[in-house]
Amino acid sequence: MPKHLRNNKQYHLINRRALANVVTSAIILSAVSIMGAMMLGWSNSSLATQKQAIEEVYSIQMNKINEDLIFDNIWFSTTCPGNCVNVTISNVGTLGLNVTEMKFVDGITLEELQIFSYTAAGIVPSATFSTNATYAWSSGADIDIVVFTERGNQFTTNVIAP
């Protein structure tokens, strides 16, 4: 083969190799940029999900902190059908709340004496809730009254029956 053709062949091969390097580099760069864009989208959605979960936990915990009850009045009566206990509680917190349950617990043995459940016992801030709980109390009994709210808080007081 003549020398000028041989050199021309080498020239074409060199040009082909250079073209192959450019094409493969372009393919690699485009693949890396596509994977980078996909990873960026995935991380943004993952961060948004985690941010929402953290905000929900924060909101729930802050609402639990802002919930507050005080026991205004507890009186024992024998004029109900049988003995009963009237419990009046006030919402002194900044949020409305729902009372879901009230327990009478023996103050000495910690035995649950009676459980009362409520479905419509919502209390707006600065309002009160009063209920008559029929319970056969005996004079001198040491009773813990535990009130549970819908958010999971519990408020306790101790009384001694007259």
KEMARLO-180794 format. One record per residue (C-alpha): x, z, y; residue in one letter. Coordinates in nm, 3 decimals. Layout:
<sites>
+---------+---------+---------+------+
:    east :      up :   north : rest :
+---------+---------+---------+------+
:       X :       Z :       Y :    A :
...
+---------+---------+---------+------+
</sites>
This chain:
<sites>
+---------+---------+---------+------+
:    east :      up :   north : rest :
+---------+---------+---------+------+
:   0.000 :   0.000 :   0.000 :    M :
:   0.136 :  -0.086 :   0.341 :    P :
:   0.264 :   0.197 :   0.552 :    K :
:   0.021 :   0.141 :   0.842 :    H :
:  -0.278 :   0.159 :   0.606 :    L :
:  -0.142 :   0.467 :   0.439 :    R :
:  -0.104 :   0.635 :   0.773 :    N :
:  -0.454 :   0.524 :   0.866 :    N :
:  -0.588 :   0.681 :   0.544 :    K :
:  -0.415 :   1.007 :   0.626 :    Q :
:  -0.557 :   0.987 :   0.974 :    Y :
:  -0.910 :   0.957 :   0.832 :    H :
:  -0.850 :   1.244 :   0.589 :    L :
:  -0.718 :   1.466 :   0.864 :    I :
:  -1.018 :   1.385 :   1.079 :    N :
:  -1.251 :   1.460 :   0.789 :    R :
:  -1.091 :   1.795 :   0.731 :    R :
:  -1.123 :   1.883 :   1.097 :    A :
:  -1.486 :   1.778 :   1.094 :    L :
:  -1.549 :   1.987 :   0.781 :    A :
:  -1.396 :   2.293 :   0.949 :    N :
:  -1.619 :   2.251 :   1.254 :    V :
:  -1.932 :   2.203 :   1.042 :    V :
:  -1.862 :   2.505 :   0.820 :    T :
:  -1.778 :   2.717 :   1.122 :    S :
:  -2.106 :   2.613 :   1.286 :    A :
:  -2.299 :   2.696 :   0.967 :    I :
:  -2.133 :   3.037 :   0.942 :    I :
:  -2.192 :   3.115 :   1.309 :    L :
:  -2.559 :   3.015 :   1.289 :    S :
:  -2.606 :   3.219 :   0.970 :    A :
:  -2.444 :   3.522 :   1.132 :    V :
:  -2.655 :   3.487 :   1.446 :    S :
:  -2.977 :   3.453 :   1.241 :    I :
:  -2.887 :   3.761 :   1.034 :    M :
:  -2.801 :   3.948 :   1.354 :    G :
:  -3.135 :   3.860 :   1.510 :    A :
:  -3.316 :   3.970 :   1.194 :    M :
:  -3.126 :   4.302 :   1.184 :    M :
:  -3.198 :   4.360 :   1.552 :    L :
:  -3.570 :   4.301 :   1.495 :    G :
:  -3.573 :   4.531 :   1.193 :    W :
:  -3.389 :   4.810 :   1.373 :    S :
:  -3.620 :   4.784 :   1.675 :    N :
:  -3.930 :   4.814 :   1.457 :    S :
:  -3.774 :   5.101 :   1.261 :    S :
:  -3.685 :   5.284 :   1.582 :    L :
:  -4.034 :   5.228 :   1.722 :    A :
:  -4.189 :   5.374 :   1.406 :    T :
:  -3.960 :   5.678 :   1.417 :    Q :
:  -4.026 :   5.726 :   1.788 :    K :
:  -4.401 :   5.727 :   1.727 :    Q :
:  -4.366 :   5.978 :   1.444 :    A :
:  -4.155 :   6.209 :   1.662 :    I :
:  -4.406 :   6.184 :   1.948 :    E :
:  -4.692 :   6.275 :   1.711 :    E :
:  -4.505 :   6.578 :   1.575 :    V :
:  -4.417 :   6.688 :   1.929 :    Y :
:  -4.777 :   6.649 :   2.045 :    S :
:  -4.916 :   6.842 :   1.748 :    I :
:  -4.667 :   7.126 :   1.791 :    Q :
:  -4.725 :   7.147 :   2.168 :    M :
:  -5.101 :   7.161 :   2.108 :    N :
:  -5.049 :   7.446 :   1.860 :    K :
:  -4.841 :   7.634 :   2.117 :    I :
:  -5.103 :   7.588 :   2.390 :    N :
:  -5.378 :   7.730 :   2.169 :    E :
:  -5.447 :   8.100 :   2.234 :    D :
:  -5.726 :   8.341 :   2.145 :    L :
:  -5.790 :   8.703 :   2.230 :    I :
:  -6.038 :   8.937 :   2.065 :    F :
:  -6.277 :   9.053 :   2.338 :    D :
:  -6.510 :   9.278 :   2.147 :    N :
:  -6.562 :   9.390 :   1.789 :    I :
:  -6.852 :   9.615 :   1.710 :    W :
:  -6.997 :   9.741 :   1.388 :    F :
:  -7.372 :   9.749 :   1.345 :    S :
:  -7.615 :   9.890 :   1.094 :    T :
:  -7.919 :   9.722 :   1.253 :    T :
:  -7.856 :   9.380 :   1.098 :    C :
:  -8.004 :   9.316 :   0.758 :    P :
:  -7.743 :   9.542 :   0.603 :    G :
:  -7.417 :   9.624 :   0.778 :    N :
:  -7.257 :   9.359 :   0.996 :    C :
:  -6.964 :   9.312 :   1.230 :    V :
:  -6.994 :   9.124 :   1.558 :    N :
:  -6.672 :   8.953 :   1.662 :    V :
:  -6.635 :   8.801 :   2.010 :    T :
:  -6.322 :   8.599 :   2.086 :    I :
:  -6.214 :   8.417 :   2.402 :    S :
:  -6.009 :   8.102 :   2.436 :    N :
:  -5.739 :   8.184 :   2.691 :    V :
:  -5.528 :   7.878 :   2.608 :    G :
:  -5.512 :   7.549 :   2.796 :    T :
:  -5.680 :   7.345 :   2.520 :    L :
:  -6.015 :   7.351 :   2.349 :    G :
:  -6.003 :   7.471 :   1.991 :    L :
:  -6.216 :   7.495 :   1.679 :    N :
:  -6.245 :   7.814 :   1.476 :    V :
:  -6.261 :   7.716 :   1.110 :    T :
:  -6.241 :   8.046 :   0.926 :    E :
:  -6.247 :   8.421 :   0.972 :    M :
:  -6.120 :   8.664 :   0.707 :    K :
:  -6.167 :   9.034 :   0.671 :    F :
:  -5.862 :   9.183 :   0.500 :    V :
:  -5.814 :   9.542 :   0.389 :    D :
:  -5.553 :   9.681 :   0.628 :    G :
:  -5.395 :   9.902 :   0.362 :    I :
:  -5.397 :   9.695 :   0.040 :    T :
:  -5.407 :   9.351 :   0.211 :    L :
:  -5.687 :   9.250 :  -0.022 :    E :
:  -5.918 :   8.980 :   0.112 :    E :
:  -6.256 :   9.145 :   0.160 :    L :
:  -6.469 :   8.859 :   0.292 :    Q :
:  -6.420 :   8.501 :   0.415 :    I :
:  -6.647 :   8.328 :   0.665 :    F :
:  -6.621 :   7.952 :   0.724 :    S :
:  -6.736 :   7.772 :   1.039 :    Y :
:  -6.799 :   7.403 :   1.106 :    T :
:  -6.933 :   7.408 :   1.463 :    A :
:  -6.728 :   7.679 :   1.630 :    A :
:  -6.557 :   7.490 :   1.910 :    G :
:  -6.442 :   7.688 :   2.214 :    I :
:  -6.347 :   7.521 :   2.540 :    V :
:  -6.080 :   7.688 :   2.757 :    P :
:  -6.203 :   8.009 :   2.927 :    S :
:  -6.511 :   8.027 :   2.700 :    A :
:  -6.606 :   8.272 :   2.426 :    T :
:  -6.732 :   8.254 :   2.070 :    F :
:  -6.937 :   8.533 :   1.918 :    S :
:  -7.053 :   8.568 :   1.560 :    T :
:  -7.226 :   8.825 :   1.345 :    N :
:  -7.053 :   8.855 :   1.010 :    A :
:  -7.257 :   9.030 :   0.745 :    T :
:  -7.019 :   9.265 :   0.570 :    Y :
:  -7.086 :   9.593 :   0.393 :    A :
:  -6.831 :   9.800 :   0.581 :    W :
:  -6.779 :  10.168 :   0.522 :    S :
:  -6.696 :  10.429 :   0.782 :    S :
:  -6.322 :  10.474 :   0.842 :    G :
:  -6.228 :  10.145 :   0.675 :    A :
:  -5.910 :   9.987 :   0.811 :    D :
:  -5.985 :   9.614 :   0.851 :    I :
:  -5.763 :   9.328 :   0.966 :    D :
:  -5.962 :   9.040 :   1.114 :    I :
:  -5.782 :   8.706 :   1.089 :    V :
:  -5.919 :   8.399 :   1.270 :    V :
:  -5.791 :   8.051 :   1.176 :    F :
:  -5.815 :   7.742 :   1.396 :    T :
:  -5.835 :   7.377 :   1.305 :    E :
:  -5.475 :   7.318 :   1.417 :    R :
:  -5.354 :   7.581 :   1.168 :    G :
:  -5.295 :   7.876 :   1.400 :    N :
:  -5.404 :   8.224 :   1.301 :    Q :
:  -5.484 :   8.519 :   1.522 :    F :
:  -5.506 :   8.873 :   1.389 :    T :
:  -5.637 :   9.206 :   1.508 :    T :
:  -5.684 :   9.540 :   1.337 :    N :
:  -5.992 :   9.763 :   1.365 :    V :
:  -6.118 :  10.081 :   1.204 :    I :
:  -6.487 :  10.102 :   1.124 :    A :
:  -6.667 :  10.393 :   1.295 :    P :
+---------+---------+---------+------+
</sites>
